[in-house]
Amino acid sequence: MDKLDKLDKLILSKLQANGRATFDQIAEMVNLSPSAVLRRVKRLEADGVIDRYVALLKPESVGLGLMAHIHVRLEKSTENHQRSPRDLFRSSVQTWPEVVECDALSGEMDYFLRVMVQDMSAYSHFVMETLLKHPSVQDCKTSFVLDRVKATTALPL
């Protein structure tokens, strides 16, 4: 991937602000022709700079009123020697719809989960019946989000 130039970054900024903007609208904002914008966007997609287009939902509007941040520590070994605890956990977390983000960490804990659920009852069910019953999970610590001060998907360009 060649280095992004000023116009690429400007186009990407406009797309991050409004992924449904037309090439004509973006062209007007960045002072290029629509065909030039189209070529650049197609190149950015082909190069993998633009990963995908999505609709961002307000969690509360779809009944997800509780967000929790969970730090997870895994067992260092399992009785099942065919797969490591890390591989088992990574595979399982892909199937848990409550987990909207999972990051491997350095330090004391192994993973960070961002979990979205309806309420405390749904959270308790997820932790007690799914997370803590997983054979790789040794321990978890939860913090609940009281107020979202900033939330963005836009990367600083």
Secondary structure, DSSP 8 states (H G I E B T S, - for coil): -----HHHHHHHHHHHH-TT--HHHHHHHHTS-HHHHHHHHHHHHHTTSS--------GGGGT--EEEEEEEEE-S--S-TTS-HHHHHHHHHTT-TTEEEEEE-SSS-SEEEEEEESSHHHHHHHIIIIITTSTTEEEEEEEE-S--S--------
